[in-house]
Amino acid sequence: MKKCLIVGGGLAGLSAAVFLASKNIQVHLIEASPKFGGRAYSFLDDKSGDEIDNGQHLLLGCYYETIKFIKLLGAEDQFYFQKRLEINFVDQHKKEFHLKAIKLPYPFGLLAGLLSYRALSLLDKIKIKTLISTLLFTDSNKYSDVSVLDWLKKNGQNERSIKAFWEVIGVGALNSHLKDASAKMFIDILKVIFLKGSDASAMIIPKVGLSKAFVEPALNFLQSSKNELSHSEKLLEISIAQNKAIAVGTDKGIINDFDAIIFAIPSYAISKIIEKKPIPSPSQREGYNDSPFGGKEGGLDLSTSSILTLHLWLKENKMKKPFYALLNSPIHWVFNHGNYITTVTSSADEFIEKSQEELFSIVSEELQKYLDIKKEDISDYKIIKEKRATFIPNKENLLKRPSVKTNLENVFLAGDWTNTGLPATIEGAIKSGVTAAEEVQKYFSTW
């Protein structure tokens, strides 16, 4: 039986493994850390006993590969699927605004919902609708050099509409400030959200921790077909001969019983392998740097942005909605988990080096200002800093993103940082894994 070695047990590696296993291709999955899931995992809090996520995630109805993955795993009951888009916003005066698509044929339901969004003036809403209507005829490739912020301003969007509407979409999806991200990526996202039907903009929320929602079902799927799984096993080197990977060395030994490899690890980890094994022949690196894995000029190490998550336990939780978006706040989202809540700050580089006490003070002040949750209402908290959470979708990084294929015949790449056409989201990770698995399947079919 043909066999694929997959290095990296995050969602990219897991989705690649599950796809291949579903096609009766044997998989050997190794992961350097003690657990699978990459950045999308959950763990038990020592004090409360609650299962909490490394970072809270919102999914959208346009996460088509993610939804297919969930269904393949039989894990649909672990998620809440909105029928139509509904977001609850709060401003610094504790005033709530609801953006809710109406039950009307697409696209009238979404447009009617936008008209009822009271955080914007009628003129703001008209200008937003006008911009959305032009997306179908907009060539995103023309805006690689333009920032999202400049593109919005050039299309008549004022500060109020940017803060109360576009930033919610942009900063959350891109994990980057609008002034830093390329408009190309943003336009491509908007086309999917607003032009692919009413389901595309609806939200999907995990009912349980990410490990129970994604990781455990994936591992159960793989174990049921007797694939090899190994955690706490770190890749050290790769051996190349005749333009193929023939073996890898790990801290547990040599692995050479494989026919193809998928590297589903972060770009900076790939760069470390590049330094150890430059490509053996100049003729094989035409158009690339000295990497056997491909990549454009400047290598594969992309600049990144951070995400800050705080889990806070409350003496009494008065929040009525499952989640809120905060307007004009360093906290972008607040999620309600019952006896604890979770705050999320995307593109959090300005906060990431602050002390735990400083961060708690900032977040508690915002919670009091927006949701009337006072400092004394909080019994405990836990701070999670993901310093290299996602790549920044600027022009330089977009040009660096490699394809799934490499310069080696039997080596493929996966990860949300590869050239999926998507930002670094769960959907990007899973799409990359599926794409890599499909390429492995094609490679095997040529034998």
N, C-alpha and C positions, 0 to 999 in steps of 0.2 A: 504493500500500500504506500502511495506517495505521502510524504511527511513534510510539514512546514514547522520550522522553529520560529516562534514569536518572542521577541525580546521586549518586555514592557507590558505590565498588566493593568494599565489604565483602561478607560473606555475604548480607546482606539484599538489597543491590543485585544481586549475582550471581544469587541464586535468582530474583529478580523477572525479570531479563533472560533467564535460561534458560527459565523458564516461558513467557514471552511468545514467545520464539523458537520454542519447541516448538509454539506455536499459530499460527505463521506471521505473527507481528507483528514488524515491523522494530524494532530496538533501537539506540539510540545511548547507550553507557555511558561516562560521564566520571568520573575519579577524581583528586582533588587531589594525592595523594602519588605517588611514583614507582613504586609497586607496587599490585597489587590484593590483596584479602583482608581489609582493615581490620585488626582486632585478631587475626585468625586467619590468620597467615602464618608461613612459615619462611624462613630465610636461612642462608648458608654462614658458619660461624665461620672467621675469617681464619687462626687459628693451627692448628686441628686439621683443617680442611677438612670437618668434620661439618656436616650440615644440622640446624639446631636451630630449635625453634618459639619464636615471640614469647611464647607461654604454652601450657603443656601443657593438653590438654583430655581429659576423659572424657565419653563419650556413654552414654546408656542406651537400652535396647530400646524404651522408650516415646517416643523421639524419632522419631515417625512421619513427620513432614514431612522430617526430615533423611534418614531411610532412603529415602524416595521420591526425594529429590533425588540421593542417592548412586546409586541404581539408574538414574535418568534419565541420569546422566552416564556410566554404565557403569563406576563406580569401586569396585564392591564388593570387588575383590581388594586394595584399599589399606587394608582394615580387618579387624581381628580381632573376631569376634562371639562373645561367650560364649553357651553354650547355656542356662546358668542362672547366677544371681547367685553370684559368688565373690569375696570380699575377704579379703586377708591383713592382719591388724592386728598391731602390735607395741607393747609398752608400754616404759616407761623402764628396765625390768630386762631388756630384750632377749627377753622372753617373747612368743611368737607365739600368736595366736588366729585361728581360721579361721571365717568366716561363709560357709557354702556351702549353697545350696539343694539339696535331695535330689531324685533323679529319681523323683518321685511326681506324681500328678495335681494340678493347681492347685486350691486354694492350699496343699495339704498339704506339698508339697516345700519351699516357702519357710518355712512354719511349723516344719517338722521341722529345717530348717537353723538357724533361730533358736534352737531348743531346744539345739542342740549348740554354740552360741557360748559358750565358757567364760569370756569376759570379764565375763559377767553371772551373777548368782545366779538360781536357779530362780524366785524371787519377782519379780525384775526382768523376766524373760522373760514371765511370766504377765501382768504389768501392761502390758508392751509389746503382747502379743497382744490383750489386752482393749481397749486404745486403738485398735489397728488394726481390730478388729472393729466398733468404733462409727463408723468413718469413713463407711460407707455411709449412715448416718442423720444425719450432721453437716452442718449448713448453714454453709458457710464464711463467708457474708456476715455472720453474727452476730459474727464475731471480727475484724473490720477494726481495731477499736480495741485489741485485745489483742495483746501481744507473743507470739512463739513460746515464749519461755521461760516466761512466766506461764501460757500455755495448757497446756504440758506438765506444769508443777507442779500445776495444778488437776486434771489427769487422772492424778495419782498417780505421776508419773515422778520418781524421785529423782536426786540428783546423779550417781551412778554410771551409771545408764542414759542420762542426758542426755549425759555425757561420752563414753561408750563406744559409743553407738548414734545418738542423735538429732542430735548435733552433726556427725557424719560426713555425714549426709544434709543437714542444714539449712545449715551454713556452706558446704559445697561447692556446693549448688544455688542458694543465695540470695546468696552472697558477702557475707554480713552476719552480725554477731553475733546470736544468738537473742534477745537482749534488745532489739534494734533493729528486727527484722523483724516485719511483720504476720503474725499466725497465719492469716489468710485465705489468703494465698499459699501458706504451708506446707501447710495442709490440702488445698488443691487439688492440690499436687504429690504428697502422700502417697496421695491417691485414685488418681492415675494409676499410681504405682509399685506399689502393693499391691493394687489392685482391677481391674487390666486384664489379668491373665494372667501366667504365669510369665516370659514373654519381656520384660515391661515393666521388670522390675528388673535384668535381665542387662546387663552392661556391654559397650560397644563401644569399642575402642581403635585409633586410627590406627596402621598399621604404618610409615608414612612421615611426613615433615613435612607440616604442614597445607597448605602451598602445593601439594605434589604430590597430597595426598589430595582437596582441594576446589578450589583456585584454578585450577590448570593444566587439570584436566578441564573446568571450567566455561568457561574462556577458549577451549579447543579446540572445545567445543560451539558457542559463539557465533561463532567465526571460520568454522566449517564452513558456517554459513548466512549468511555475509557481512554480519554486523552491524558497526557502527562501535564501536571501542574506543579510548579516549584516556586515558592517565594523565598525571600532572603538569599537569593542567588544573584550575584553581581557579575555582569559582563566585564571582562578585563581586556580581551584582545580578539581579533578576527584574523584568520588565515585565508589568504587569497591565492589561487592558482588558476591559470588559464581563464582569467576574467570571471571567476566564480568564487564565492565563499565556500570553503571546503570544511572549515571547522571554526569553532569559537572556544575561547578559554574563559572560564568563570572561576570564581573563588572556590568552587566545589569540584572543578575538574574540566575535562575536555568534552565537548559535545560535537560529534561529527556524523551522527545518524540522521541527517535531514537532507532534503532535496531543494529547499528554498528557505529564505529567511525574511521575515518582516521585522524591521526595527520600528517599534512603536514607542519611542522614547523622546524626551524633549530635545529641542534643537541644540541646546548647550551640551547635552550628553552625546549627541551625534558628533559635535565638534571635537570632543575629547577622543573619540575613536578615530576621527580624521587625522589628528595629530600623531597617532600611533602608527597608522597605516596609510601612507600616501599611495596614490595610484602607481602601479608598477611600470607603465609604459606611456610616454608622451603622446603617442597616437590615440590613446584611449581617453584623453582628457580634453580633447578639442572642444572649445566653447565653455569649458568649466574651469574651476580652480583645481587644486591638487587633491580633490576628494574623490574616493571611489564611489561615493554616494551621490555625486552630482551636485547641483547647486550653482547659483550664479555668482558673479564677482562679489567678494566680501564674505564668502562663506555662508554657513547655515545658522550661525548664532544670531538670532533676531533680538532686537531690543524689546523689553517687556514692561508690563504695567502690573501694579499690585491690586489686591482686593483685601479689604478689612471687614471682618465679621465679628460681631459681638453677640453672644448668647447671654441673656439676662433673665434671671429667675425673679418672679414677682410674688410679693406677699398676697396680692389680690390682682388678678388680671381683669381689667375693665374693657379691654379691646373687644369690639363686637364683630369686626370683619376679619377674614382670613389673612389679609395683607393690605398694606397701605403704601402709596408712593408719596414721599414728602417733597413739597415744592420749595425750591431755593434753600435746600439744606445740605450739609455735608453727608447726612444720612440719606441714601436714595430710597431704600426699601425697609419696611418693618413687617416681619412675618409673625403671625400668631400661632403658637404651638400649645396653647392651653396654659400650663403652669409656667412656661417660659416663652420669651419672645426673641427674635433674631433680627439684628440690624445689619444692613449690608451697605458698604461704601465702595463703589467701583472707582477705578482709576485713583487709588488712594495713596499715591506716592508721597504726598505732602504730610500724611499722617503716620506712615508706616514705621518711622523711626521714633515716634513719641513713646513715652513710657506708658505702662498700663494705667497708672493713675491719671495721667493726662488724657488718655483716650476715654477712660470711663467718665471723666468730668465733662468732656465735650459731648459725648453721646447722651449722658443723663440730662444735660442742659437742653439738648435738642428734643428729647423725649418729653420733657416737661413743657417746653414751648409748644410742641405740635400736638401731643396726645395726652397731656395732663398726667403723665407718669412721673412722679417726683422721685428724687434720689432715695428718700427714705422708704419708698415702695419697693425698692430693689433689694433683695436679700442676698444675691450672689451674682457673679458674672464670670464669663470666660471669654478671652480675646484670642482670635485666630488671625494671624497675619500670613497671607499668601503673597510673598514678595515677587515671585515670578509667575503670576497667575496666568497671564495671556500675553501674546505678542501685541505690540502697538500697530494698528493697521494703517501705517503711513506709507508713502510711496516707496521708501527705501526697503521696508520690510516686505511689501507686496512683491517687489521685484526679486527679492531673495528666496521667496517661498519655492521649494522644489516640488517637482512632480513626484508621483508615487514610484515611478521607475528610476533606477539608478544606472550608473555606468557598468555595474556588474549584472550579469545575466539573471542570476537567481536571488538577487537582493532587492527588497522593496521597502518603501518608507510609509509610515502612517503616523498620524498625530494631527491635532487641530491646527498646527503651525504649517502643515504642508499645504500645497496649492489646491484647496477644496473649493475656492471661490466664496468661502464663508468666513466670518470672523471666528475667533477662538471660543467656541461654544460647545456644549454637549453634542449638538447636531454636527458641528464641524469635526469633532473627534470621531463620532460613530461613522459619519460619511467617509472619512479617511480610512478607517479600518475596513469598511466594506469594499471600498475602491481597491485597496491593496490586496484584499483577499480575492477579488475578481481578477486582478492581474496575475496572481499566483495560479489561479485556476486556468487562465489562458496559457500561462507558461507550461503548466503540466500537460495541457491538451496538445502541445506541439511535439511531445515525445513520441 
